[in-house]
Amino acid sequence: MDDQQKIPQATAKRLPLYFRYLENLHAAGKLRVSSTELSEAVKIDSATIRRDFSYFGALGRKGYGYDVQYLLSFFRKTLDQDETTHVILIGVGNLGKALLNYNFAKNNSTQIVCAFDVDRQLVGQSIGGVKIDHMDELEREIDDRVRAAIITVPSTTAQVVADRLAQTGIQGILNFTPTRLSVPEHIRVHHIDLSIELQSLVYFLKHYPLS
């Protein structure tokens, strides 16, 4: 949808969270939900939820709340949940193996289809049903269906991997290394640094206690 270009990035990042909770509500047989109920479940204030939803027009009715089935269908289409996104994983260490075994089990629209590593003892094996190829095969194995890559390699090689990905049709990178990657403008990178997240959590525990 063209209007989606105007949605703030902070709102866009919250949409998958709303979608997952709505899936749970639908599975439990719930027909409608209020912004207050959503707020308590996803730990986002109700005013923010109403503002997020308002970017998409009238999704609810005053005094009634939101129709769970309608919202679920709407966000499924908005988030392209009816289309399978093929992802590759580069780096089959401990974290890489965990991601392969998980392979987005609760998200049928995202699937790791291939993994790569330089360890020839891993090459040819399958983890979580995903075959592991050698990094030498990277460019040859990436086809038009693959839109994103997950990087879980040592930080010293992360930029080299990103440079190689930039020469393929990859559009997005989920980077689990501390390295801040430099990529062309047509590639979006999301950084997930677990050590920073943990440090942030410890800081908030110390300075912003909940009770």
C-alpha positions as a Markdown table, in Angstrom:
| # | Residue | x | y | z |
|---|---|---|---|---|
| 1 | Met | 0.0 | 0.0 | 0.0 |
| 2 | Asp | 1.4 | 3.4 | -1.0 |
| 3 | Asp | 0.3 | 5.1 | 2.2 |
| 4 | Gln | 2.5 | 2.7 | 4.2 |
| 5 | Gln | 5.5 | 4.8 | 3.1 |
| 6 | Lys | 4.3 | 7.5 | 5.5 |
| 7 | Ile | 4.1 | 5.2 | 8.6 |
| 8 | Pro | 6.8 | 6.0 | 11.2 |
| 9 | Gln | 9.5 | 3.3 | 11.5 |
| 10 | Ala | 8.8 | 3.0 | 15.2 |
| 11 | Thr | 5.2 | 2.0 | 14.3 |
| 12 | Ala | 6.3 | -0.4 | 11.6 |
| 13 | Lys | 8.5 | -2.2 | 14.1 |
| 14 | Arg | 5.6 | -2.7 | 16.4 |
| 15 | Leu | 3.3 | -4.3 | 13.8 |
| 16 | Pro | 4.7 | -7.8 | 14.0 |
| 17 | Leu | 4.2 | -7.7 | 17.8 |
| 18 | Tyr | 0.5 | -6.8 | 17.3 |
| 19 | Phe | 0.1 | -9.5 | 14.7 |
| 20 | Arg | 1.5 | -12.2 | 16.9 |
| 21 | Tyr | -0.8 | -11.3 | 19.8 |
| 22 | Leu | -3.8 | -11.2 | 17.5 |
| 23 | Glu | -2.9 | -14.7 | 16.2 |
| 24 | Asn | -3.0 | -15.9 | 19.9 |
| 25 | Leu | -6.4 | -14.2 | 20.4 |
| 26 | His | -7.8 | -15.7 | 17.3 |
| 27 | Ala | -6.6 | -19.2 | 18.3 |
| 28 | Ala | -8.3 | -18.7 | 21.7 |
| 29 | Gly | -11.6 | -17.9 | 20.0 |
| 30 | Lys | -11.7 | -14.3 | 21.0 |
| 31 | Leu | -13.8 | -12.1 | 18.7 |
| 32 | Arg | -12.9 | -8.6 | 19.7 |
| 33 | Val | -10.3 | -6.8 | 21.7 |
| 34 | Ser | -9.9 | -3.3 | 23.1 |
| 35 | Ser | -6.8 | -1.1 | 22.9 |
| 36 | Thr | -6.6 | -1.4 | 26.7 |
| 37 | Glu | -6.5 | -5.2 | 26.5 |
| 38 | Leu | -3.9 | -5.0 | 23.8 |
| 39 | Ser | -1.9 | -2.6 | 25.9 |
| 40 | Glu | -1.8 | -5.0 | 28.8 |
| 41 | Ala | -0.8 | -7.9 | 26.6 |
| 42 | Val | 2.0 | -6.3 | 24.6 |
| 43 | Lys | 3.2 | -3.8 | 27.2 |
| 44 | Ile | 2.7 | -0.8 | 25.0 |
| 45 | Asp | 0.4 | 2.1 | 26.2 |
| 46 | Ser | -3.0 | 2.2 | 24.7 |
| 47 | Ala | -2.6 | 5.7 | 23.3 |
| 48 | Thr | 0.4 | 4.5 | 21.2 |
| 49 | Ile | -1.6 | 1.5 | 20.0 |
| 50 | Arg | -4.5 | 3.7 | 18.9 |
| 51 | Arg | -2.1 | 6.1 | 17.2 |
| 52 | Asp | -0.3 | 3.2 | 15.4 |
| 53 | Phe | -3.6 | 1.8 | 14.2 |
| 54 | Ser | -4.9 | 5.2 | 13.1 |
| 55 | Tyr | -2.2 | 5.3 | 10.3 |
| 56 | Phe | -4.2 | 2.6 | 8.6 |
| 57 | Gly | -7.6 | 4.3 | 8.8 |
| 58 | Ala | -10.7 | 3.2 | 10.9 |
| 59 | Leu | -9.7 | -0.3 | 12.1 |
| 60 | Gly | -12.0 | -0.2 | 15.1 |
| 61 | Arg | -15.3 | 1.2 | 16.4 |
| 62 | Lys | -15.8 | 3.4 | 19.4 |
| 63 | Gly | -17.4 | 1.4 | 22.2 |
| 64 | Tyr | -16.8 | -1.9 | 20.5 |
| 65 | Gly | -13.0 | -2.1 | 20.1 |
| 66 | Tyr | -11.4 | -4.0 | 17.3 |
| 67 | Asp | -12.6 | -7.1 | 15.5 |
| 68 | Val | -9.9 | -9.7 | 16.0 |
| 69 | Gln | -10.5 | -11.5 | 12.7 |
| 70 | Tyr | -10.6 | -8.3 | 10.7 |
| 71 | Leu | -7.4 | -7.0 | 12.3 |
| 72 | Leu | -5.6 | -10.3 | 11.8 |
| 73 | Ser | -6.5 | -10.4 | 8.1 |
| 74 | Phe | -5.5 | -6.7 | 7.7 |
| 75 | Phe | -2.1 | -7.1 | 9.3 |
| 76 | Arg | -1.5 | -10.4 | 7.6 |
| 77 | Lys | -1.8 | -8.6 | 4.3 |
| 78 | Thr | 0.1 | -5.5 | 5.5 |
| 79 | Leu | 3.0 | -7.6 | 6.7 |
| 80 | Asp | 2.9 | -9.9 | 3.6 |
| 81 | Gln | 2.3 | -12.9 | 5.8 |
| 82 | Asp | 0.7 | -14.7 | 2.8 |
| 83 | Glu | 4.0 | -14.7 | 1.0 |
| 84 | Thr | 7.0 | -16.8 | 2.2 |
| 85 | Thr | 10.2 | -14.8 | 2.6 |
| 86 | His | 13.3 | -16.9 | 2.0 |
| 87 | Val | 16.3 | -16.2 | 4.2 |
| 88 | Ile | 19.8 | -17.5 | 4.2 |
| 89 | Leu | 22.1 | -17.8 | 7.3 |
| 90 | Ile | 25.8 | -17.2 | 7.2 |
| 91 | Gly | 27.9 | -18.5 | 10.1 |
| 92 | Val | 26.9 | -21.9 | 11.7 |
| 93 | Gly | 28.4 | -21.4 | 15.2 |
| 94 | Asn | 26.4 | -21.9 | 18.4 |
| 95 | Leu | 24.0 | -19.0 | 17.6 |
| 96 | Gly | 23.7 | -20.0 | 14.0 |
| 97 | Lys | 22.8 | -23.6 | 15.0 |
| 98 | Ala | 20.2 | -22.3 | 17.4 |
| 99 | Leu | 18.6 | -20.2 | 14.7 |
| 100 | Leu | 18.5 | -23.1 | 12.3 |
| 101 | Asn | 16.9 | -25.4 | 14.8 |
| 102 | Tyr | 14.3 | -22.7 | 15.6 |
| 103 | Asn | 13.9 | -21.5 | 12.0 |
| 104 | Phe | 11.0 | -19.1 | 12.8 |
| 105 | Ala | 8.7 | -22.0 | 13.9 |
| 106 | Lys | 6.0 | -19.5 | 14.9 |
| 107 | Asn | 6.2 | -17.5 | 11.7 |
| 108 | Asn | 5.2 | -19.6 | 8.6 |
| 109 | Ser | 6.0 | -16.7 | 6.3 |
| 110 | Thr | 9.7 | -16.6 | 7.0 |
| 111 | Gln | 12.0 | -19.5 | 6.4 |
| 112 | Ile | 15.8 | -20.1 | 6.4 |
| 113 | Val | 16.4 | -22.1 | 3.2 |
| 114 | Cys | 20.1 | -22.4 | 3.2 |
| 115 | Ala | 23.1 | -21.9 | 5.5 |
| 116 | Phe | 26.8 | -21.2 | 4.8 |
| 117 | Asp | 30.0 | -21.7 | 6.8 |
| 118 | Val | 33.8 | -22.1 | 6.1 |
| 119 | Asp | 34.1 | -25.2 | 8.4 |
| 120 | Arg | 34.3 | -28.1 | 6.0 |
| 121 | Gln | 33.2 | -30.5 | 8.8 |
| 122 | Leu | 29.8 | -28.7 | 8.8 |
| 123 | Val | 29.5 | -28.5 | 5.0 |
| 124 | Gly | 27.0 | -31.1 | 3.7 |
| 125 | Gln | 25.3 | -31.5 | 7.1 |
| 126 | Ser | 21.7 | -30.5 | 7.7 |
| 127 | Ile | 20.5 | -28.7 | 10.9 |
| 128 | Gly | 16.8 | -28.2 | 11.5 |
| 129 | Gly | 16.3 | -29.5 | 7.9 |
| 130 | Val | 18.5 | -26.8 | 6.4 |
| 131 | Lys | 21.5 | -27.8 | 4.3 |
| 132 | Ile | 24.9 | -26.2 | 5.1 |
| 133 | Asp | 27.0 | -25.2 | 2.1 |
| 134 | His | 30.5 | -23.8 | 2.0 |
| 135 | Met | 31.0 | -20.1 | 1.7 |
| 136 | Asp | 32.6 | -20.6 | -1.7 |
| 137 | Glu | 29.1 | -21.4 | -3.0 |
| 138 | Leu | 27.4 | -18.3 | -1.6 |
| 139 | Glu | 26.9 | -16.3 | -4.8 |
| 140 | Arg | 25.9 | -19.4 | -6.8 |
| 141 | Glu | 23.3 | -20.6 | -4.3 |
| 142 | Ile | 21.5 | -17.2 | -3.8 |
| 143 | Asp | 18.5 | -17.0 | -6.2 |
| 144 | Asp | 15.8 | -14.5 | -6.8 |
| 145 | Arg | 13.6 | -15.9 | -4.0 |
| 146 | Val | 16.1 | -15.0 | -1.3 |
| 147 | Arg | 15.5 | -11.5 | 0.0 |
| 148 | Ala | 17.4 | -11.4 | 3.3 |
| 149 | Ala | 20.4 | -12.8 | 5.1 |
| 150 | Ile | 21.3 | -13.4 | 8.7 |
| 151 | Ile | 24.9 | -12.9 | 9.7 |
| 152 | Thr | 26.2 | -14.7 | 12.7 |
| 153 | Val | 29.9 | -14.8 | 11.8 |
| 154 | Pro | 32.9 | -13.5 | 13.8 |
| 155 | Ser | 32.9 | -9.7 | 13.9 |
| 156 | Thr | 36.3 | -9.7 | 12.0 |
| 157 | Thr | 34.7 | -11.2 | 8.9 |
| 158 | Ala | 31.3 | -9.5 | 9.0 |
| 159 | Gln | 32.1 | -6.7 | 6.6 |
| 160 | Val | 33.7 | -9.1 | 4.1 |
| 161 | Val | 30.5 | -11.1 | 4.2 |
| 162 | Ala | 28.3 | -8.0 | 3.8 |
| 163 | Asp | 30.5 | -6.9 | 0.8 |
| 164 | Arg | 29.8 | -10.2 | -0.9 |
| 165 | Leu | 26.1 | -10.0 | -0.2 |
| 166 | Ala | 26.0 | -6.6 | -1.7 |
| 167 | Gln | 26.9 | -8.2 | -5.0 |
| 168 | Thr | 23.8 | -10.4 | -5.0 |
| 169 | Gly | 20.1 | -9.7 | -4.9 |
| 170 | Ile | 19.9 | -9.5 | -1.1 |
| 171 | Gln | 17.8 | -6.6 | 0.1 |
| 172 | Gly | 18.1 | -6.9 | 3.9 |
| 173 | Ile | 20.6 | -8.1 | 6.5 |
| 174 | Leu | 20.0 | -9.1 | 10.1 |
| 175 | Asn | 23.4 | -8.6 | 11.7 |
| 176 | Phe | 24.1 | -10.3 | 15.0 |
| 177 | Thr | 27.7 | -9.1 | 15.1 |
| 178 | Pro | 29.0 | -6.0 | 16.9 |
| 179 | Thr | 30.3 | -4.7 | 13.6 |
| 180 | Arg | 28.4 | -1.8 | 12.1 |
| 181 | Leu | 28.2 | -2.8 | 8.5 |
| 182 | Ser | 28.7 | -0.5 | 5.5 |
| 183 | Val | 26.4 | -1.5 | 2.7 |
| 184 | Pro | 24.9 | 0.2 | -0.5 |
| 185 | Glu | 21.8 | 2.3 | -0.1 |
| 186 | His | 19.5 | -0.4 | -1.5 |
| 187 | Ile | 20.2 | -2.8 | 1.4 |
| 188 | Arg | 18.6 | -2.3 | 4.8 |
| 189 | Val | 20.5 | -3.5 | 7.8 |
| 190 | His | 19.1 | -4.3 | 11.3 |
| 191 | His | 21.7 | -4.7 | 14.0 |
| 192 | Ile | 21.1 | -7.0 | 17.0 |
| 193 | Asp | 24.0 | -6.8 | 19.4 |
| 194 | Leu | 23.1 | -9.1 | 22.3 |
| 195 | Ser | 25.8 | -7.6 | 24.6 |
| 196 | Ile | 24.4 | -4.1 | 24.2 |
| 197 | Glu | 20.9 | -5.3 | 24.8 |
| 198 | Leu | 22.0 | -7.0 | 28.0 |
| 199 | Gln | 23.9 | -4.0 | 29.2 |
| 200 | Ser | 20.9 | -1.9 | 28.5 |
| 201 | Leu | 18.7 | -4.3 | 30.5 |
| 202 | Val | 21.1 | -4.2 | 33.5 |
| 203 | Tyr | 21.1 | -0.4 | 33.4 |
| 204 | Phe | 17.3 | -0.2 | 33.4 |
| 205 | Leu | 17.1 | -2.7 | 36.3 |
| 206 | Lys | 19.4 | -0.6 | 38.3 |
| 207 | His | 18.1 | 2.9 | 37.5 |
| 208 | Tyr | 14.5 | 2.3 | 36.5 |
| 209 | Pro | 13.2 | -0.4 | 38.8 |
| 210 | Leu | 9.6 | -1.4 | 38.2 |
| 211 | Ser | 8.7 | -1.5 | 41.9 |
